[in-house]
Amino acid sequence: MKKAKPRYPGLYLKHGLWTWQPSQRGGVKSRRVHLGTTDFSEAVQMVETLKASALEAKAVCPLDAEVNAFLNEKQATGEHHGRGTKRAASPALNRLKKRFRCTPDRITTADIETWKTELLASNLSRASVKSYLSYAQSFFSWLEKKGKIRRSPFAGKAVKTLKSIPTRRERHCSRMLRDFLIASCAHRDLQALLAIGFHTGMRISEILNLRPEWIVTNERGAPQWIRVQNEEGGFTIKDKDTKFVPVNDWLACFLIRYGWNRGPYVVRPEKLPGKHFLRWESRRNWAAHMNAVGCPWVTPHVMRHTYITLMFSAPPTKRPSESHLERWTGTQAKTLRKHYAHLIEDRNLINAAI
């Protein structure tokens, strides 16, 4: 009579050695564990040890380690243009880690749909939920390419994406309001931030990291251009490439009065914080000034909206071309047309086009 082979759930011989295949979770196969022994009793003991000490999870890489590896690789390869993108992706993936206390190969499409429903039921906006799902989808696609999971739970559009609801506030300041906000600011360094932001369209992170050597002057020493660039191992601009931003005559006079070349940075606040994303945390000073003048809706990005919108609002004979604006702002022409061209406020130009 043929002797029955010893059996244990998930154990089988491969190339003469025992291998353990953990049970499926949600229809997804778990990664095999090669035990490296020919003895059945020893193999069973090793499997029991793996189950008891939770080494199974470590063998297939915990979700926490994979999230950190994903964020670091994306930033190293330049797909996350700067710390700001990583800073936006981290909350989404941190929520993913807290929700799923398991390895990534055990997360199914149904689990993602449940998580989406929970996010929508929380205090998050639909735009934030859509952003979180987008980062999670990117993370699982990365795992699939690395061979760490067999199939992404987002594969084949299995998770129904949210319909985009425009939540963006397309707000900008008029020329009169822009000049009033700058002139009425009593905080010297905040006034310099407002002047540079409204007259160059630079982002707040670029303004606070602006160095005197980035400013190109004419033969009389007056600022003419600002060369915004990446720093090796330091500041990284969102647009990847170096961009040249023109300095108009009003801003050149302001920078000369302010003393733009008297320190390591152009904007020099009196107090520097400890560890923070930006070199100077200006939110309190910003909020105090905007609330005092009755414009709490003005945010730092409104300065960039205002600059580009006013450029589009200029008369046809004085308006810069889209290629100029593309080089000055670091934004593609199609994006400029989509987000700013419809905000033209020059009524004469509108009436002339009718």
C-alpha positions in Angstrom: 0.0 0.0 0.0 1.3 3.5 -1.0 2.5 5.5 2.0 0.6 8.8 2.4 2.8 12.0 2.2 2.8 14.2 5.3 0.6 17.2 4.8 0.2 20.7 6.3 -1.9 23.6 5.0 0.2 25.5 2.5 3.3 23.3 2.7 4.7 21.7 -0.5 7.9 20.5 -1.9 9.8 22.6 -4.5 13.1 21.4 -5.8 13.3 19.0 -2.9 12.9 21.7 -0.2 9.8 22.6 1.7 8.0 25.9 0.7 5.1 27.5 2.5 2.3 29.3 0.7 0.2 31.4 3.1 -3.6 31.3 2.6 -5.2 33.8 0.2 -6.6 37.1 1.5 -9.4 38.6 -0.5 -8.7 36.5 -3.5 -5.0 37.6 -3.7 -2.2 35.1 -3.3 0.3 35.8 -0.6 4.0 35.6 -1.2 5.7 32.2 -0.9 8.2 31.6 1.9 11.1 29.2 1.1 11.9 27.3 4.3 15.1 25.7 3.0 14.8 22.4 4.7 14.0 18.8 3.6 12.6 17.7 7.0 8.8 17.9 7.3 8.7 18.2 11.1 11.3 21.1 11.0 9.3 22.8 8.2 6.1 22.6 10.3 7.9 24.0 13.3 9.2 26.9 11.2 5.7 27.7 9.9 4.3 27.7 13.4 7.1 30.1 14.5 6.4 32.4 11.6 2.7 32.6 12.5 3.3 33.1 16.2 5.9 35.8 15.9 4.2 37.7 13.0 7.4 37.3 10.9 5.1 36.5 8.0 4.3 40.2 7.8 7.9 41.1 7.8 8.7 38.6 5.0 6.3 40.4 2.6 7.4 43.9 3.7 5.1 45.9 6.1 3.0 48.7 4.7 4.8 51.3 6.7 8.2 50.4 5.2 6.8 50.3 1.6 5.2 53.8 2.0 8.5 55.3 3.1 10.4 53.6 0.3 7.8 54.9 -2.2 8.0 58.5 -1.0 11.8 58.5 -0.9 12.1 57.0 -4.4 9.7 59.4 -5.9 11.5 62.4 -4.5 14.9 61.0 -5.4 13.9 60.4 -9.1 12.3 63.9 -9.3 8.7 62.7 -9.8 7.9 64.6 -6.6 9.4 67.9 -7.6 10.0 69.1 -4.1 9.2 68.5 -0.5 5.8 70.1 -1.0 4.6 67.2 -3.1 5.9 64.7 -0.6 4.3 66.7 2.1 0.9 66.4 0.3 1.3 62.7 -0.3 2.3 61.8 3.2 -1.1 62.5 4.9 -3.0 60.4 2.3 -0.6 57.4 2.7 -0.5 57.8 6.5 -4.3 57.5 6.5 -3.9 54.4 4.3 -1.5 52.9 6.9 -3.7 53.6 9.8 -6.8 52.1 8.1 -5.1 48.9 6.9 -3.0 47.3 9.5 -1.7 44.6 7.1 0.6 44.0 4.2 -0.2 45.6 0.8 -0.9 42.3 -0.9 -3.9 41.7 1.4 -5.7 44.9 0.5 -8.5 44.3 -2.0 -10.7 46.4 -4.3 -13.6 46.0 -1.8 -11.3 47.3 1.0 -10.5 50.5 -1.1 -14.1 51.1 -1.8 -14.9 50.8 1.9 -12.1 53.2 2.7 -13.4 55.7 0.1 -16.8 55.6 1.7 -15.3 56.2 5.1 -13.3 59.2 3.8 -16.4 60.7 2.2 -18.3 60.3 5.5 -15.5 62.2 7.4 -15.0 66.0 7.4 -12.8 65.8 4.2 -13.9 67.6 1.1 -14.5 65.6 -2.1 -11.4 67.2 -3.6 -9.3 65.9 -0.7 -10.8 62.4 -1.0 -10.1 62.3 -4.7 -6.5 63.4 -4.0 -6.0 60.7 -1.3 -7.3 58.1 -3.7 -5.0 59.3 -6.4 -1.9 59.0 -4.2 -3.0 55.6 -3.0 -3.4 54.5 -6.7 0.1 55.7 -7.5 1.4 53.8 -4.5 -0.2 50.5 -5.4 0.9 50.9 -9.1 4.5 51.4 -7.8 4.2 48.2 -5.7 2.9 46.3 -8.7 5.8 47.5 -10.9 8.2 46.4 -8.2 6.7 43.0 -8.1 5.7 43.3 -4.5 2.0 42.7 -5.2 0.5 40.7 -8.0 -2.3 43.1 -8.9 -3.2 46.6 -7.8 -6.6 47.0 -6.2 -7.1 50.0 -8.6 -6.3 47.9 -11.7 -8.7 48.1 -14.5 -10.5 51.1 -12.9 -12.0 48.7 -10.4 -12.4 51.5 -7.9 -14.9 54.1 -9.2 -13.3 57.5 -9.2 -15.1 60.5 -7.9 -16.4 63.0 -10.3 -14.4 66.2 -10.0 -16.2 69.0 -8.4 -14.6 72.4 -8.8 -13.7 73.6 -5.3 -10.8 75.9 -6.5 -11.3 79.6 -5.8 -10.2 81.6 -8.8 -9.6 84.8 -6.8 -7.2 87.6 -7.7 -6.7 91.2 -6.7 -7.2 94.3 -8.8 -4.3 96.7 -9.3 -5.7 99.1 -6.8 -6.2 96.4 -4.1 -2.7 94.9 -4.8 -1.1 98.3 -4.3 -3.1 98.9 -1.1 -2.2 95.6 0.4 1.5 96.4 -0.1 1.4 100.0 1.0 -0.6 99.4 4.1 1.6 96.6 5.5 3.5 97.7 8.6 5.6 94.6 8.8 8.8 95.3 6.8 9.6 91.8 5.8 6.0 90.8 5.1 5.8 93.9 2.9 8.8 92.7 0.9 7.2 89.3 0.5 4.0 90.9 -0.8 5.9 93.2 -3.2 7.9 90.4 -4.7 5.0 88.0 -4.9 2.5 90.4 -6.5 5.0 91.8 -9.0 6.8 88.5 -10.1 4.2 85.8 -9.5 6.8 83.7 -7.6 5.6 81.1 -5.0 6.1 81.9 -1.3 8.7 79.1 -1.0 10.7 80.6 -3.9 10.5 84.1 -2.4 11.7 83.0 1.1 14.6 81.1 -0.5 15.5 83.9 -2.8 19.2 84.8 -2.6 21.0 88.0 -3.7 23.1 86.0 -6.2 20.0 84.9 -8.0 19.2 88.6 -9.0 20.8 89.8 -12.2 21.5 93.6 -12.2 22.2 96.1 -14.9 25.3 98.3 -15.2 23.9 100.7 -12.5 23.4 97.8 -10.0 19.6 97.9 -10.3 17.8 94.5 -10.3 16.6 93.4 -13.7 16.0 89.7 -13.6 15.5 87.0 -10.9 17.0 83.6 -11.7 15.0 81.0 -9.7 17.0 77.8 -9.6 17.4 74.5 -7.7 20.0 74.1 -5.0 22.0 70.9 -4.8 20.8 69.1 -1.7 18.6 72.0 -0.7 15.8 74.1 -2.1 13.9 72.6 -5.1 11.5 74.6 -7.2 8.3 73.0 -8.4 8.9 73.7 -12.0 12.1 71.6 -12.1 14.0 73.9 -14.5 15.5 77.2 -13.9 13.3 80.2 -14.8 14.0 83.9 -15.3 11.5 86.3 -13.9 11.6 90.0 -15.0 11.8 92.7 -12.4 9.8 95.8 -13.3 10.9 99.4 -12.4 8.7 99.7 -9.4 9.9 96.5 -7.8 13.5 97.4 -8.6 13.2 100.7 -6.7 11.5 98.9 -3.8 14.3 96.3 -3.6 17.0 99.0 -3.6 15.2 100.8 -0.7 14.7 97.5 1.1 18.4 96.5 0.8 18.1 93.3 -1.1 21.8 92.5 -1.1 22.6 93.0 2.6 22.3 89.4 3.8 22.3 85.7 2.7 18.6 86.0 1.7 16.7 88.8 0.1 13.8 88.6 2.6 15.3 88.6 6.1 12.7 88.2 8.9 13.8 89.1 12.4 13.0 85.7 13.8 13.8 82.4 12.2 11.9 79.3 13.5 13.4 75.9 14.3 12.5 73.0 11.9 9.8 74.0 9.4 9.0 73.4 5.8 9.5 77.1 5.0 12.5 79.2 6.1 10.2 81.7 7.8 6.7 80.9 9.1 4.8 84.0 8.0 1.3 82.7 8.4 0.5 84.6 11.6 1.8 87.9 10.3 0.0 87.3 7.0 -3.3 86.5 8.7 -3.0 89.5 11.0 -2.4 91.9 8.1 -5.1 90.5 5.8 -7.7 90.5 8.6 -6.8 94.0 9.6 -7.4 95.3 6.1 -10.6 93.2 5.6 -9.2 90.8 3.1 -9.0 87.4 4.9 -9.6 85.6 1.5 -6.2 86.7 0.2 -3.8 83.8 0.4 -0.1 83.6 -0.7 -1.1 81.9 -3.9 -3.5 84.8 -4.7 -0.3 86.8 -5.5 0.5 84.4 -8.3 -3.0 84.4 -9.6 -3.0 88.2 -9.5 0.3 88.5 -11.4 -0.7 86.2 -14.3 -4.3 87.6 -14.5 -3.1 91.2 -14.7 -0.6 90.1 -17.4 -3.5 88.6 -19.4 -5.6 91.8 -18.8 -3.1 94.1 -20.4 -4.0 95.7 -23.8 -3.1 93.6 -26.8 -0.2 95.9 -27.7 1.3 95.7 -24.2 0.4 92.2 -23.3 3.3 89.7 -23.1 3.1 86.6 -25.3 2.2 83.2 -23.8 5.7 82.0 -24.5 7.0 84.8 -22.3 4.6 84.1 -19.5 5.4 80.4 -19.8 9.1 81.1 -19.2 8.5 83.7 -16.5 6.1 81.6 -14.4 7.3 78.1 -15.2 3.7 77.0 -16.1 2.7 75.6 -19.5 0.8 77.8 -21.9 -2.2 75.4 -22.0 -2.4 75.6 -18.1 -2.2 79.4 -18.3 -5.1 79.5 -20.8 -7.2 77.1 -18.8 -6.8 78.8 -15.3 -6.2 82.5 -16.1 -7.4 83.5 -19.5 -11.0 83.6 -18.4 -10.2 86.0 -15.6 -9.4 89.0 -17.9 -10.9 92.1 -16.2 -10.2 94.7 -18.9 -13.7 95.6 -20.1 -12.4 97.6 -23.1 -10.6 94.5 -24.3 -13.8 92.4 -23.8 -16.0 94.9 -25.6 -13.5 95.2 -28.5 -13.6 91.4 -29.0 -17.4 91.4 -29.3 
